[in-house]
Amino acid sequence: PGTAQVLKAGSRSPLAAQATDVGPAPANFPLRIVVGLNLRNKPALDAFIADESNPSSPTFQRFLTQDQFNALYAPTPEQEQRVVAWLSASGFDVTDRFPNRLIVGAVGDNAAAERAFGVSVHNVLLRGQPKYAILSAPSFPADIASFTTGVTGLDNLSEMRPRMKATPAAAPGAALGSNCCSFSPNDLATFYNNPAGYNGSGQTIVIAGAYAWKDSDVSSFNSQWGLPQLPSGSTQVCTGGSRSRACKFNSSNSIEVSLDVEYSHGTAPGAVIKNYMAASTSFADFQVMYNRIVTDKVGYSVTTSWGGCEAGVSTSTQTTDDSIFASGNAAGQSWFAASGDGGSNDCGNGTTSVDHPANSPHVMGVGGTSATCSSGMASGNQACGGYGSETAWSGSGGGVSNLFTKPSFQTGCGVPSANHRYVPDVSRESDPNQYGNYVIDNRRWYIVGGTSDAAPQWGGFFAELNQAKGGSGLGNPGTSIYGLCGTTALHDVTSGSNGAYSAGTGYDMVTGVGTINAGNFVTNYH
């Protein structure tokens, strides 16, 4: 207030142009917003992350403490305080501040938004559905605009969605009924050559998403497959307090976290698992949840199976998220995200697009395959006998980011030469119609597919890899993973397509650099 205003065009949803204005929302219309602050010295931070993940660098795996990160790369305390004072003066109640000072969360109403950002929230219709949105770009005071990425939460035109597909299975039993056969964790350990001697003990896997699992489901799953129960310390963390809508078990929506916990645990049964739940599926609440995972620093392996089409998410939201993930990499965290289940058509509108946050250069995007065992997985011989073959799953999200540029690790191995971020980086089995995976949710068994199958398996495997490599974190693993392209550590998937893109030798925008031979991967990873 009292200073020149600067428009933040990247804070307006790209979908706003498709919405029909119904009229201004009331002045007391409630809003939950997050303002993102710019990283300082971002080119230097990106160089540091590349070096800490490069085995030939003298700073390899020399990760930063929170104080070290703050001193070098975080927004300054003065910048954070200016954002807090501005929001408070405009009528917002500041609810979230973090040690890395990357975001400030607040609650308020439409009147506060108009005072702060010079825009009013309107009721709109998008594809016939009632929503709310701002109809023009918000503005920031000029001095604050110079060090902020933008604001998230001034619309609900899109939200985070789980990247999975599920169908009911037969009643549980020795073979879970007559619908034989689907993957269990034991089958996947055989198929991907999970190494003996490593089970993730001493490590923590963090699930980043929404909704709670039911303890009885996890217990039944473990009993069915002869797995140990979750290690002591495993828990579920609500990041939104009493206002949270997505921190409880939900009969319709918790199947995603059931899948995530069952297959991250099934991959690394010795690892503690913590489920960090956003208060809702809004982008603003997911930002708060993401940053809690980074600043709480409870685990080095993070998996998320939720996403949104890049073309439908504001630039500022994705930029702020990317800063959070970079902060996590600098502290030693490895993030894995499902790449989506719409193939090259992530938005579902016939155009090519990739999924967020799998498109972030500081996250490993995980695509999907259709897998065939070398023997078994048939009536009378149900267990998977070993690795047979894989082809690209048609639903595997992948393509070219129109927002992020190519990270340093995406080089060689057939990666296209243009300066774009390409998705995905790696893959695992995901096809619900080629085996699929057994999941129990609310006492009912399902056959589940989607890249949500693949991401928690990679998260679980990296807990094992952390254990094998000393347990102090691996950071952004892109350099090391791409360095293994074409070796026996990875299965190069060379057939199939996701619509616009086809799998082939080396890197491709359907399966990335391929799937894992876990035993060889542990031996050769540096």
C-alpha positions as CSV (number, residue, x, y, z in Angstrom):
1,P,0.0,0.0,0.0
2,G,1.2,3.5,-0.8
3,T,3.7,2.3,-3.5
4,A,3.6,1.6,-7.2
5,Q,1.9,-1.6,-8.1
6,V,3.4,-4.2,-10.5
7,L,1.3,-6.8,-12.3
8,K,2.1,-10.5,-11.7
9,A,0.6,-12.1,-14.8
10,G,2.0,-15.5,-13.9
11,S,-0.2,-15.7,-10.9
12,R,-3.4,-15.9,-12.9
13,S,-4.6,-19.4,-13.9
14,P,-4.3,-20.1,-17.6
15,L,-7.9,-21.5,-17.3
16,A,-9.3,-18.1,-16.4
17,A,-9.6,-17.2,-20.0
18,Q,-12.0,-20.2,-20.6
19,A,-14.3,-19.3,-17.6
20,T,-17.6,-17.4,-17.8
21,D,-18.0,-14.6,-15.4
22,V,-21.1,-14.9,-13.2
23,G,-20.4,-11.9,-11.0
24,P,-18.2,-10.7,-8.1
25,A,-18.0,-13.0,-5.0
26,P,-19.1,-11.4,-1.7
27,A,-16.6,-9.3,0.2
28,N,-16.4,-11.9,2.9
29,F,-15.8,-14.8,0.5
30,P,-13.1,-16.8,2.3
31,L,-9.7,-17.4,0.7
32,R,-6.6,-19.4,1.6
33,I,-3.5,-18.0,-0.2
34,V,0.3,-18.6,-0.4
35,V,2.8,-16.0,-1.5
36,G,6.0,-17.4,-2.9
37,L,9.4,-15.7,-2.4
38,N,12.3,-15.9,-4.9
39,L,15.4,-17.9,-4.1
40,R,18.5,-15.8,-3.9
41,N,21.3,-16.7,-6.2
42,K,19.3,-19.4,-8.0
43,P,21.9,-20.0,-10.7
44,A,24.4,-20.7,-8.0
45,L,21.9,-23.0,-6.2
46,D,21.3,-25.0,-9.4
47,A,25.0,-25.3,-9.9
48,F,25.4,-26.5,-6.3
49,I,22.7,-29.1,-6.7
50,A,24.3,-30.4,-9.9
51,D,27.7,-30.6,-8.1
52,E,26.4,-32.3,-5.0
53,S,24.8,-35.0,-7.2
54,N,27.9,-35.4,-9.5
55,P,30.3,-38.2,-8.3
56,S,33.2,-36.4,-9.9
57,S,32.6,-33.1,-8.0
58,P,34.5,-32.3,-4.8
59,T,31.2,-31.3,-3.2
60,F,29.5,-34.6,-4.1
61,Q,26.8,-35.3,-1.4
62,R,27.9,-32.5,0.8
63,F,24.4,-31.4,1.6
64,L,23.4,-28.1,3.3
65,T,21.9,-27.6,6.8
66,Q,19.0,-25.2,7.0
67,D,21.2,-22.5,8.3
68,Q,23.7,-22.9,5.5
69,F,20.8,-22.9,2.9
70,N,19.4,-19.8,4.5
71,A,22.7,-17.9,4.5
72,L,23.3,-18.6,0.8
73,Y,20.0,-19.0,-1.0
74,A,16.9,-18.3,1.1
75,P,14.9,-15.1,0.9
76,T,16.2,-12.7,3.6
77,P,14.3,-12.3,6.9
78,E,13.6,-8.7,5.9
79,Q,12.0,-9.8,2.7
80,E,9.8,-12.3,4.5
81,Q,8.8,-9.7,7.1
82,R,7.8,-7.2,4.4
83,V,5.5,-9.8,2.9
84,V,4.0,-10.6,6.3
85,A,3.5,-6.9,7.1
86,W,1.9,-6.2,3.7
87,L,-0.6,-9.1,3.9
88,S,-1.5,-8.2,7.5
89,A,-2.1,-4.6,6.6
90,S,-4.4,-5.8,3.8
91,G,-6.5,-7.8,6.2
92,F,-5.0,-11.3,5.9
93,D,-4.2,-13.4,8.9
94,V,-0.7,-14.9,8.4
95,T,-0.9,-18.6,9.2
96,D,2.3,-20.2,7.8
97,R,5.9,-19.2,8.0
98,F,8.9,-21.5,7.4
99,P,12.6,-21.8,8.3
100,N,13.5,-21.5,4.6
101,R,11.3,-18.4,4.2
102,L,10.2,-19.6,0.7
103,I,6.4,-19.2,1.3
104,V,4.1,-17.2,3.5
105,G,0.6,-18.7,4.0
106,A,-2.4,-16.6,5.0
107,V,-6.2,-16.7,5.3
108,G,-8.5,-13.8,4.6
109,D,-11.4,-12.8,2.3
110,N,-12.2,-11.2,-1.0
111,A,-12.0,-7.7,0.5
112,A,-8.5,-8.5,1.7
113,A,-7.5,-9.8,-1.7
114,E,-8.7,-6.6,-3.4
115,R,-6.7,-4.5,-1.0
116,A,-3.6,-6.6,-1.4
117,F,-3.6,-7.5,-5.0
118,G,-6.0,-5.0,-6.7
119,V,-8.3,-7.7,-8.0
120,S,-11.6,-9.1,-6.9
121,V,-12.5,-12.8,-6.9
122,H,-15.5,-13.6,-9.1
123,N,-17.9,-16.5,-9.3
124,V,-17.4,-18.2,-12.7
125,L,-18.4,-21.2,-14.7
126,L,-15.8,-23.5,-16.1
127,R,-17.0,-26.2,-18.4
128,G,-20.4,-25.8,-16.7
129,Q,-19.0,-26.2,-13.2
130,P,-19.3,-23.4,-10.6
131,K,-15.8,-22.1,-9.6
132,Y,-14.2,-18.9,-8.5
133,A,-11.3,-16.9,-10.1
134,I,-9.7,-13.6,-10.6
135,L,-10.4,-12.2,-14.1
136,S,-7.2,-10.1,-14.4
137,A,-3.6,-10.4,-13.2
138,P,-3.0,-9.5,-9.6
139,S,-0.6,-6.7,-8.7
140,F,2.0,-6.5,-6.0
141,P,3.7,-3.4,-4.5
142,A,6.7,-2.8,-6.6
143,D,9.3,-3.4,-3.9
144,I,7.7,-6.7,-3.0
145,A,7.2,-7.7,-6.6
146,S,10.9,-7.7,-7.1
147,F,11.5,-10.6,-4.8
148,T,8.3,-12.7,-5.0
149,T,7.2,-15.4,-7.4
150,G,3.5,-14.6,-7.1
151,V,0.4,-15.7,-5.3
152,T,-1.4,-19.1,-5.2
153,G,-5.0,-19.5,-4.1
154,L,-7.0,-16.8,-5.8
155,D,-8.9,-19.4,-7.9
156,N,-10.0,-23.0,-7.7
157,L,-10.2,-23.6,-11.5
158,S,-8.1,-26.7,-11.1
159,E,-6.6,-28.8,-8.2
160,M,-4.3,-31.6,-7.6
161,R,-5.5,-35.0,-8.6
162,P,-4.3,-38.6,-7.9
163,R,-2.5,-40.3,-10.8
164,M,-4.1,-43.8,-10.5
165,K,-6.7,-46.1,-12.0
166,A,-8.5,-48.7,-10.0
167,T,-11.0,-51.5,-10.5
168,P,-12.6,-53.8,-7.8
169,A,-10.9,-57.2,-7.4
170,A,-12.3,-60.4,-6.3
171,A,-12.7,-61.1,-2.6
172,P,-9.4,-61.7,-0.7
173,G,-8.2,-65.3,-0.4
174,A,-5.0,-67.3,-1.1
175,A,-4.9,-65.9,-4.6
176,L,-7.4,-63.1,-4.0
177,G,-10.1,-64.9,-5.9
178,S,-10.4,-66.1,-9.4
179,N,-9.2,-62.9,-11.1
180,C,-5.7,-64.2,-11.3
181,C,-3.2,-62.6,-11.4
182,S,-1.9,-59.2,-10.4
183,F,1.3,-58.0,-8.9
184,S,2.0,-58.2,-5.2
185,P,5.1,-56.6,-3.6
186,N,6.7,-60.0,-3.5
187,D,6.2,-60.4,-7.3
188,L,7.7,-56.9,-7.9
189,A,10.7,-57.7,-5.7
190,T,11.3,-60.7,-8.0
191,F,10.6,-58.9,-11.2
192,Y,12.9,-55.9,-10.5
193,N,15.6,-58.0,-8.8
194,N,15.3,-56.2,-5.4
195,P,18.6,-56.8,-3.7
196,A,18.9,-59.0,-0.6
197,G,20.3,-57.4,2.5
198,Y,18.6,-54.0,2.0
199,N,15.1,-53.2,3.2
200,G,15.3,-49.5,4.0
201,S,16.0,-50.0,7.6
202,G,17.0,-46.8,9.3
203,Q,15.5,-44.7,6.5
204,T,12.2,-42.8,6.3
205,I,9.9,-42.6,3.2
206,V,7.7,-39.5,3.0
207,I,4.4,-39.7,1.1
208,A,3.4,-36.2,-0.1
209,G,-0.4,-36.0,-0.8
210,A,-3.8,-35.9,0.8
211,Y,-6.1,-38.1,2.9
212,A,-5.3,-40.7,5.5
213,W,-4.8,-44.4,5.2
214,K,-6.7,-46.8,7.4
215,D,-4.3,-48.8,9.8
216,S,-6.5,-51.9,9.5
217,D,-6.1,-51.9,5.7
218,V,-2.3,-51.6,5.9
219,S,-2.2,-54.4,8.5
220,S,-4.3,-56.7,6.3
221,F,-2.1,-56.0,3.3
222,N,1.0,-56.8,5.2
223,S,-0.6,-60.0,6.5
224,Q,-1.7,-61.1,3.1
225,W,1.8,-60.8,1.6
226,G,3.9,-61.8,4.6
227,L,5.3,-58.4,5.2
228,P,6.2,-56.9,8.6
229,Q,4.0,-54.3,10.0
230,L,5.0,-50.6,9.6
231,P,8.1,-49.8,11.7
232,S,7.7,-47.8,14.9
233,G,7.7,-44.1,14.1
234,S,5.5,-44.4,11.0
235,T,2.7,-41.8,11.2
236,Q,0.4,-39.5,9.4
237,V,1.0,-35.7,9.6
238,C,-1.7,-33.2,8.9
239,T,-0.2,-29.9,7.6
240,G,-3.4,-27.7,7.8
241,G,-4.6,-27.8,11.4
242,S,-8.2,-27.8,12.4
243,R,-9.5,-26.4,9.1
244,S,-8.2,-29.4,7.1
245,R,-10.6,-31.3,4.9
246,A,-8.2,-33.8,3.5
247,C,-6.5,-35.2,6.6
248,K,-8.9,-38.0,7.4
249,F,-9.7,-41.4,5.9
250,N,-12.1,-40.9,3.0
251,S,-14.0,-43.8,1.4
252,S,-13.7,-42.2,-2.0
253,N,-10.3,-40.6,-2.0
254,S,-8.0,-42.6,0.4
255,I,-7.3,-45.4,-2.1
256,E,-4.4,-43.3,-3.4
257,V,-2.6,-43.2,-0.1
258,S,-3.5,-46.8,0.5
259,L,-1.6,-47.6,-2.7
260,D,1.3,-45.3,-1.8
261,V,1.8,-46.8,1.7
262,E,1.3,-50.4,0.6
263,Y,3.8,-50.3,-2.3
264,S,6.4,-48.0,-0.7
265,H,6.3,-50.3,2.3
266,G,6.2,-53.4,0.1
267,T,9.3,-52.2,-1.6
268,A,11.2,-51.2,1.5
269,P,9.6,-52.9,4.5
270,G,12.2,-51.8,7.0
271,A,11.7,-48.0,6.3
272,V,9.6,-45.8,8.5
273,I,6.7,-44.2,6.5
274,K,5.3,-40.7,7.1
275,N,2.2,-39.6,5.3
276,Y,2.2,-35.8,5.0
277,M,-1.3,-34.7,4.1
278,A,-2.3,-31.3,2.6
279,A,-5.3,-29.6,4.2
280,S,-7.2,-29.8,0.9
281,T,-6.4,-30.6,-2.8
282,S,-5.8,-27.0,-3.6
283,F,-2.4,-25.9,-5.0
284,A,-1.9,-23.5,-2.0
285,D,-2.4,-26.3,0.5
286,F,-0.1,-28.6,-1.4
287,Q,2.6,-25.9,-1.3
288,V,2.3,-25.7,2.5
289,M,2.6,-29.5,2.7
290,Y,5.5,-29.7,0.3
291,N,7.5,-27.1,2.3
292,R,6.7,-28.8,5.6
293,I,8.3,-32.0,4.2
294,V,11.4,-30.0,3.3
295,T,11.8,-28.0,6.5
296,D,10.8,-30.8,8.8
297,K,13.4,-32.9,7.0
298,V,12.0,-36.2,8.4
299,G,13.2,-38.3,5.4
300,Y,15.4,-38.3,2.4
301,S,13.1,-40.2,0.0
302,V,9.9,-38.4,-1.0
303,T,7.2,-39.8,-3.3
304,T,4.0,-38.1,-4.6
305,S,1.3,-39.5,-6.8
306,W,-0.7,-36.2,-7.2
307,G,-0.4,-33.8,-10.0
308,G,-2.0,-31.2,-12.3
309,C,-1.6,-30.5,-16.0
310,E,1.2,-28.1,-16.6
311,A,-0.9,-26.0,-19.0
312,G,-3.6,-25.5,-16.4
313,V,-1.5,-24.5,-13.5
314,S,-0.2,-20.9,-13.1
315,T,3.4,-20.2,-13.7
316,S,3.9,-18.7,-10.2
317,T,2.5,-21.9,-8.6
318,Q,4.9,-24.1,-10.4
319,T,7.8,-21.8,-9.9
320,T,7.2,-21.6,-6.2
321,D,6.9,-25.4,-6.0
322,D,10.1,-25.8,-7.9
323,S,11.9,-23.6,-5.4
324,I,10.7,-25.8,-2.6
325,F,11.9,-29.0,-4.3
326,A,15.3,-27.3,-5.0
327,S,15.5,-26.5,-1.3
328,G,14.8,-30.2,-0.6
329,N,17.5,-31.4,-3.0
330,A,20.0,-29.1,-1.4
331,A,19.3,-30.8,2.0
332,G,19.8,-34.3,0.5
333,Q,16.2,-35.2,-0.4
334,S,15.3,-37.2,-3.6
335,W,11.7,-36.5,-4.8
336,F,9.7,-38.8,-7.1
337,A,6.4,-37.8,-8.8
338,A,4.0,-39.8,-10.9
339,S,4.1,-38.4,-14.5
340,G,0.4,-38.8,-15.1
341,D,-2.0,-41.3,-16.7
342,G,-3.1,-39.4,-19.8
343,G,-0.2,-40.2,-22.0
344,S,1.0,-37.3,-24.0
345,N,-2.4,-35.7,-23.5
346,D,-2.1,-34.8,-19.8
347,C,-4.7,-32.1,-20.0
348,G,-7.3,-34.3,-21.6
349,N,-8.0,-31.8,-24.4
350,G,-6.2,-33.4,-27.3
351,T,-3.0,-31.3,-26.9
352,T,0.4,-32.4,-25.7
353,S,1.3,-31.4,-22.1
354,V,3.2,-32.8,-19.2
355,D,2.2,-33.1,-15.5
356,H,3.3,-31.0,-12.6
357,P,5.2,-31.6,-10.3
358,A,6.9,-34.3,-12.4
359,N,7.9,-31.5,-14.8
360,S,10.1,-29.9,-12.1
361,P,13.8,-30.2,-12.8
362,H,14.3,-30.9,-9.1
363,V,11.9,-33.9,-9.1
364,M,12.3,-37.3,-10.8
365,G,9.2,-37.8,-13.1
366,V,8.1,-41.5,-13.0
367,G,6.4,-42.9,-16.0
368,G,4.8,-46.3,-16.6
369,T,5.2,-49.6,-18.5
370,S,3.3,-52.8,-19.2
371,A,5.3,-55.6,-17.7
372,T,5.4,-59.4,-18.5
373,C,7.0,-61.9,-16.2
374,S,9.3,-64.5,-17.5
375,S,7.1,-67.2,-16.1
376,G,4.1,-67.5,-13.7
377,M,1.3,-65.0,-13.1
378,A,-1.2,-67.4,-14.4
379,S,-3.8,-69.7,-12.8
380,G,-1.9,-72.6,-11.2
381,N,1.4,-70.7,-11.3
382,Q,0.6,-67.3,-9.8
383,A,4.0,-66.0,-8.6
384,C,6.1,-63.9,-11.0
385,G,9.1,-66.0,-12.1
386,G,11.3,-63.0,-12.9
387,Y,11.9,-60.2,-15.4
388,G,10.4,-61.0,-18.8
389,S,9.9,-57.8,-20.8
390,E,8.3,-54.4,-20.7
391,T,6.7,-52.1,-23.2
392,A,5.7,-48.5,-22.7
393,W,2.2,-48.1,-21.2
394,S,-0.1,-46.0,-23.4
395,G,-1.1,-43.9,-20.3
396,S,2.4,-43.0,-19.3
397,G,2.6,-39.2,-18.9
398,G,5.4,-37.6,-20.8
399,G,6.5,-35.0,-23.2
400,V,8.1,-31.5,-23.3
401,S,7.7,-28.8,-20.6
402,N,6.8,-25.4,-21.9
403,L,7.8,-23.8,-18.6
404,F,11.0,-25.4,-17.3
405,T,14.3,-25.5,-19.1
406,K,16.5,-28.6,-19.4
407,P,18.3,-29.5,-16.2
408,S,22.0,-30.3,-16.4
409,F,21.5,-34.0,-15.9
410,Q,19.4,-34.4,-19.0
411,T,22.2,-35.0,-21.4
412,G,23.4,-37.8,-23.7
413,C,21.5,-41.1,-23.9
414,G,19.3,-39.8,-26.7
415,V,17.9,-36.8,-24.8
416,P,16.6,-34.3,-27.4
417,S,18.9,-31.3,-27.9
418,A,16.4,-28.5,-27.4
419,N,16.6,-26.6,-24.1
420,H,13.4,-28.0,-22.5
421,R,12.8,-30.1,-19.5
422,Y,11.7,-33.6,-20.8
423,V,9.4,-35.9,-18.8
424,P,9.6,-38.6,-17.5
425,D,13.0,-39.6,-16.1
426,V,12.4,-43.2,-15.2
427,S,9.5,-45.7,-15.1
428,R,8.1,-48.8,-13.5
429,E,5.1,-51.1,-14.2
430,S,1.8,-49.2,-14.2
431,D,-0.6,-50.8,-16.6
432,P,-3.9,-51.7,-14.8
433,N,-4.8,-54.1,-17.7
434,Q,-1.5,-56.0,-17.7
435,Y,-1.4,-57.5,-14.2
436,G,-2.0,-54.3,-12.2
437,N,-1.3,-54.2,-8.5
438,Y,-3.3,-55.6,-5.6
439,V,-4.4,-52.8,-3.1
440,I,-6.7,-53.0,-0.1
441,D,-8.7,-49.9,0.8
442,N,-11.6,-49.7,3.3
443,R,-11.5,-53.5,3.6
444,R,-12.0,-54.1,-0.1
445,W,-9.4,-55.3,-2.6
446,Y,-8.7,-53.5,-5.9
447,I,-6.6,-53.9,-8.9
448,V,-4.8,-50.6,-9.3
449,G,-2.7,-49.1,-12.1
450,G,-1.4,-45.8,-13.1
451,T,1.9,-44.0,-12.6
452,S,0.8,-43.9,-9.0
453,D,1.9,-47.5,-8.9
454,A,5.4,-46.6,-10.1
455,A,6.3,-43.5,-8.0
456,P,6.0,-45.1,-4.5
457,Q,8.0,-48.1,-5.7
458,W,10.9,-45.7,-6.7
459,G,10.4,-43.9,-3.4
460,G,10.8,-47.2,-1.5
461,F,13.7,-48.3,-3.6
462,F,15.6,-45.0,-2.8
463,A,15.1,-45.7,0.9
464,E,17.0,-49.0,0.3
465,L,19.6,-47.2,-1.8
466,N,20.1,-44.6,0.9
467,Q,20.6,-47.5,3.4
468,A,23.1,-49.1,1.1
469,K,25.0,-45.8,0.5
470,G,25.4,-44.7,4.1
471,G,22.0,-43.3,4.9
472,S,22.7,-39.5,4.7
473,G,20.7,-38.7,1.6
474,L,21.3,-38.7,-2.1
475,G,19.8,-35.4,-3.2
476,N,18.7,-34.9,-6.8
477,P,19.7,-38.3,-8.4
478,G,19.4,-37.1,-12.0
479,T,23.1,-37.1,-12.8
480,S,23.7,-40.6,-11.4
481,I,20.5,-42.1,-12.9
482,Y,21.2,-40.7,-16.4
483,G,24.8,-41.8,-16.1
484,L,23.5,-45.4,-15.8
485,C,21.5,-45.2,-19.1
486,G,22.4,-48.1,-21.3
487,T,23.9,-50.2,-18.5
488,T,22.6,-53.3,-16.8
489,A,21.3,-51.2,-14.0
490,L,18.4,-50.2,-16.1
491,H,16.0,-51.9,-18.5
492,D,15.8,-49.9,-21.7
493,V,12.1,-50.0,-22.8
494,T,12.1,-49.6,-26.6
495,S,8.5,-50.3,-27.7
496,G,5.1,-48.8,-27.2
497,S,3.9,-45.2,-27.1
498,N,1.9,-42.7,-25.1
499,G,0.2,-41.1,-28.1
500,A,2.5,-38.4,-29.5
501,Y,5.8,-40.0,-28.4
502,S,7.2,-43.5,-28.8
503,A,9.6,-45.5,-26.8
504,G,13.0,-46.2,-28.3
505,T,16.7,-46.9,-27.6
506,G,18.0,-44.7,-24.8
507,Y,15.9,-41.8,-23.4
508,D,12.3,-41.3,-24.6
509,M,9.4,-39.2,-23.5
510,V,7.3,-42.3,-22.5
511,T,9.6,-44.3,-20.2
512,G,12.6,-41.9,-19.6
513,V,15.8,-43.9,-19.3
514,G,13.9,-47.0,-18.5
515,T,13.1,-49.2,-15.5
516,I,15.3,-50.7,-12.8
517,N,17.3,-53.8,-12.2
518,A,17.6,-53.0,-8.5
519,G,20.4,-55.3,-7.7
520,N,22.6,-53.9,-10.4
521,F,21.5,-50.4,-9.7
522,V,22.6,-50.6,-6.1
523,T,26.0,-51.9,-7.1
524,N,26.6,-49.4,-9.9
525,Y,25.0,-46.2,-8.4
526,H,27.5,-43.5,-7.5
